């Protein structure tokens, strides 16, 4: 199973158009609390969301 599939299963994400690369999990602090950020890529150009 790939990293992308593992993360998709972990966060119960159904959208196959979002991919995750190795090293996509970042540990950081948010509002003084330790947390983890998961960075993913959308594999197509969306026509409905503003950037």
Buried (B, 14 or more C-beta within 10 A) or exposed (E): EEBBEEBBEEEEBEEEEBBBEEEBEEEEEEEEEEEEEEEBEEEEEEEEEEE
